[in-house]
Amino acid sequence: SPVPDKNKPLDKTEYNVFRRKSRQILVAEILVYAVSVLMQWYIIMECVSLSLGMVAGMLVMGKIMIKEEF
C-alpha cells in the first residue's frame, strides 16, 4: 500500500484507491509467478521474486524513514 510522505500527504480517498490498485497489481504478479512455476520458466520466476522483494524492501525503508522524522 502507499506510504505517505511529508511532500505528498495522502487523504483517505487517495490512500484507499492506491491501496486497491497496489493489491490488484500484487495479485497479478503472484499469478504470473504461479504460472511461471508451473511452466518452469525460471527467468520469469527470478524476475518476479526479485521485484517483489525490492518493492517490499523499499516499502519497509519508507516506513522506517517516516518514523524517524516524527
C-alpha angles and dihedrals in degrees: 000000000000122000113218119226133200088245093050113025116187125223122217095266095049091047092053094046094049091044092054092047093049091051091050090052090048092052090049091051092048090051091050089050092049092050091048090052091051092046092041094236097160097180092057092045090054094047094049094045093047093048093049090048093050093048091048090050093050091049091052091048090050092052090049092049091051092051091050092054093057 
